Amino acid sequence: MDRYELRRQDYHLTEDHVDLQSAYRQFFKTHCDIDTVRAAEPSGFDKSLWERLCAMGATTMAVPESFGGDGATLVDLTLVAEELGRSLAPVPWIDHVVAARLLARLGVLNSPEIVQGTQIVGLDPQQVAPTGARLIPTASIADHLIVRDGQNVVKLAFSTRPARVDNIGKLPMAWVDPAAADSRVVLAGGAAALTEYQRALDEWRLLTASALVGLVEETMTIAAEFAKTRYTLGVPISTLQGISHPLANIAIAVQGGRGLARRAAWFLDNEPEERPELAPSAFVFMAEEAAKAATMAVHVQGGLGVSAEAAATAYLVRARGWALAGGDPGATAVRIAHIVTARESAKA
């Protein structure tokens, strides 16, 4: 038996994992209630929350020790992402840590400010490389942006940050034209550089999938608590099959998405060439399930659920918007098809 055989089938959390997730769950519960989320909607960013999160070590943990970080695994990062999604935290943690890890793999992470999060770095997470101007989910707040430009991976900076555009995910999203950047530095080029960028795209989709797991689980909790206290014909509506069965389906989606994300994280860390379809599969699955689950949660609450001030509505718009921040999820599904087809053709 090789040393990985059991771990390929067993993705339970260690005590350290549980402690890590509990710490971040308590952090977001303390510092990011629904009022904090609503207050940040005009900009898509809560600077105070970001500074507290960085002080907790959430950015340094993701960076390799050789670059001044703590060398956390991707499984560790999925746990933080899950709690970020549970609270709808208005901070660019996923984009920042994925971009910082990409810079480290390219050997150009030479800024302690990026490692510590005092300077924010984002990236273009679209699966299909765009040409010209493109929407980037952190562009209105990032100090640096990492994009693909032809065969090169390029770092951009603007003396005046691009103006935020309103979006359903309530993100600090803006249009970016690489040709209009005040600073343009080619970090690496060629096939090897683009391979590392693809790894960053896979990590972004993996962590976004984990964030959607947390989002969906909290959405389910909101709906279930409402259903237990709302009565019709003398019984809680939670006892009705039209309510209880859809809520059970949401619980199944949460567990399925969580297991898939953790499995994908383990393979991406340890055997990245063995199952490259897992990370994008977790994203495609949760992109679809999150929208369905959040819609159902709104329906459970009836007229209250569709009101603008309802928490369920805040979860619904982000369930749809976060998955679209990296472009059409269908493009990721096409990538999965290409991976599986190539593997099966090689076997044949």
N, C-alpha and C positions, 0 to 999 in steps of 0.2 A: 504493500500500500504506500503510495506517495504521500507526502505531507499535506497535500491539498485535497485529498480525496473526500474526507469527511466534510471539510469546510465548504466544498462545492454544493453540498446538500443541506447544510445547517447554517442558517443565518440569524440565529438568536443573538440577543445583545448580551454583552458581558456586563459585570457590575459597573465597570468604568463607563461603558456606553450609557447605562441607565442613569448614572450620576450626571453625566454630561448633559443628557437630554433634560433631566429634571432641573438642572441649573438654568438652562436657557428657557425652559417653560416658565419658571418662576420669574426670570428676568423680564420676559415679555408681558407676563401677567401683571407685573408691578409697574412697568413703564410704558405699556402700549395698550391702553383700553380703547374702546370704540370711539370715544371722543377725541383721543389723540390721532386716530386714523382719519377721522372726518376733518380735523383741523388742518391736516397736512395735504388735503386733496388739491388745493389750488396750485401747489408747487410739485406735489408728488414726492416730497422729501421732508423728513423731520431731522434737522441738523442736530438737535439736542439728543435725540434717540440714537442717532448714528455715533455721536461722540461717546455716549455711554456704552454702546455695543462694542466700539473699538477698544475702549478702556477695559472691557471684560476679556479682551484677547480674541475676539471673533475673527479678526482679519489676520493676525499673526499666526493663528493656529493652522491656517490653510496653506501656509508657505513652507517649503522645505527648510530643514534646519540649516542647510548650507547657505541659505539666503537670509538668515536671521529669524526664521519662523519656528513653529513647533512641530511641523511635519505630521499634521493630522491626516488620517486616512479619509477616503471618500465616504466610507460608512459613517465616520464621525460627522462629516459635513452634511450628510443627508439628515442627520438628527437635528442639527441646527436649522436647516432649511425647513424641516417639518414644523418646527415651533414658530419660525418666521411666518409661514403660511397660516398657521392656526390663529395668529394675532393680526394678520394683514399688515405687518410692520412696513411702514413707508420708508424703507432704507434699501440702498442698492447693493446689499451684501452679496447676493449670488453673482451678479455681473462683476463686482469688484474682485472677489476671490478667484473666480474663473480666469479673469484677465491677468491677475497677479501670478497665478500658477503658470499661465502661458508664458509670461515674461521670464519666469524662472526656468522653464524648460528650454527657452531660446537662449538662456544665459545672459539676459540683459536686464534682470531685475536688480538695478543698482541704486534704488531710491528707498531709504528707510521710511520716508513719508508714505509711500505706497504700501509697504509692508504693514505699517501701523495704522493706515487708514486716514491719516491727516490729509493726504491727497487721494482723490477718488479716481480710479481708472475703470473705464467701461469698455465694452467691445460690441461689435455688430454680430448678433447671434443668428442672423438669417442663414438657413441651411444652404440655400442657393446664393452664390456670391453675386451681389448686385453690381451694377456699374453706375457711376455718377452718384447723385444724391440718394441717400437712404435714411429711413427712420431708425434711430438707435434709442433703446429704452432708457438710457442714462445720460443722454447727450446734453440735457439742459443743466446738469449739475456736475458733470465729470471734469476733472482737470486734464485728463488724458483719455484718448479713445484709441483702441486697437482695432484695425480693420484690415480686410484683404483688399488689395488693389492690384488686379492682374495676378501675377505670380509672386507678389511680395506681401509680406506682413508689415504694416506701416503703423507708426504711432503718430496721432494727430493732436494738436493743441490749438485753441482759439483764444485770442486776447479778449474777445467778448463771446461768452458762451451762446450757442444757438438758442433761440426762443422756444420755450416749451409749447407743444401743441396738445390740445385736449385729446384724451383717449380713454377708452372704456376701462382700461386697467388702472387708471389713476396713477400712471407712472411718469417720471420726469423725462418724457420722450420728446425728441426734437429731430428735425431734418438736418442731415449733415452732408455736405458736399466736400469730399476729400480735397478737391482741387482748390477750394476756398480757404483751407486751413492756414493759419499764420505760421504754424510749425509742422513740418512733415519729415519724419525720420524713418527710413527703411530699416527695420529691425532684422529681417532675414528674407531670403527669397528662395524660390525653387520648390521642388516636390517635398523635401523634408520639412520646410517651413509650413507649407500648406497642410501637411499631415499633422503637425502639432496644432495648427489652427482647428483642424477637424476634431482633434481630441478635446480642445476647449469647447467646441460646439456640443460634443457629447456630454461633457461635464455640465454645461449650462442646462441642457435638456434634462439630465439626471436630477440636478438640484431643483430645477423648476418643477419636475414631477413630484419630488418629495415635498416641496412647498404646497403643491396642490393636494397632496395627501392630507397634510395638516389642515388646510383650508376646508376640505370636504368633511373631515371628521368633526371640526367645530361647527360647520353648517348642520351636520346631522344632529349634533348635541342641541343646537338652538331649536331645531324642528321637533326633536323628541321631547324636550322639556315643555314646549308649548303644547304638544299633543297630549301630554299627561295631565295638563291642568285645564284643558278645554273640553267641555262636556256637550253632548248632544243626546237627547232622549234619555237623560239620566246616566249616561256612561261616558268615560273619557274617550275622545276620538282616537286615541292610541290603540283602543281595542278593536277598531274597525279594520278590516282587511285592506281597504283602499288606502289606509294610512300606514298600518304596521308593515305590510309587505314591501312597499317602496322604501321605507326606512331600513328594513332588513337588507334590501338590495344595495343601499348606500353603504351599510356596514361591510358587506361583502366586497364592494369596490375599494373601500379603504384598506382592508386587509390584503386584498390582491395587489393593489398598487404599492403598498408599503413593502410587501415581500419582493415584488419585482424590482423595486428601486434598490433595495438593499442587496439583492443578488447582482444586479447590474453594477452597483458600486464595487462590490468585491471583485468581480471579474475585471472591471476596468482598472482597478488597482493592481491585481495580481496576475491576470492572464488576459491582457487587453486584446490579443489577437484571436482568442478562443471563441468568445461570444460577443462580437462587436455590435450585434443587433439589439442587445438587451437594454442599453441606456436609451436609445431612441424609441424602443418599444414602450418603456415605462412612460416616456413623455407622451406618446400618441395615445396610450391607454388613459392616462390621467387627464389629458386635454379634453377627451370626450366625456369621461365619467364625471369630471368636476362640473362641467356645464349642466349635465343632466341632474346631478345631485343637488346643486344649488338651486336649480329651477324647481325641483320637487320641494325643497325646503320652503321656498317662497309660497308654493301652492298650499302646503300644509297650514301656513298661517293665514291663508285667505287674504282678505282686504288689508290686514295689518302688514302682511308680508310684502305687498307691492308698494307700500308707502315709502317715500324717499328716506325717511328717518329710521326705518327698520334695519336692524343689523343684518338680517338675511339678504336685503338688497345690496348692501355693501359687499357681501361675500359673492353674490351672484355676478356683479359686474367684473370683479377681479377673477373669478373662476373663468370667465370668458376672455378677459383682456390679457391676463398674464400668459396664457397659452399662445396668444397671437403676437406677443412681443417679439418673437423670433421668426415672424413670417407665418405663412400657411403651414399648419401641422401636416397637411397632405404632402408637402415636400419631404418631410421627415419620414412619412410612411413609404414614399418612393425609395428613399435611401435604404430602409429596412428591406424592401423587396430586392434591391440590387445586391445587398449583402447576402441574403439567403439564396438568391438565384446563383450568384457566383460560387457559393460554397457547394451547393448541390451539383452544379455543373462540374466542379473540380472532382467531386466524388465519382460522378459518372465517367 
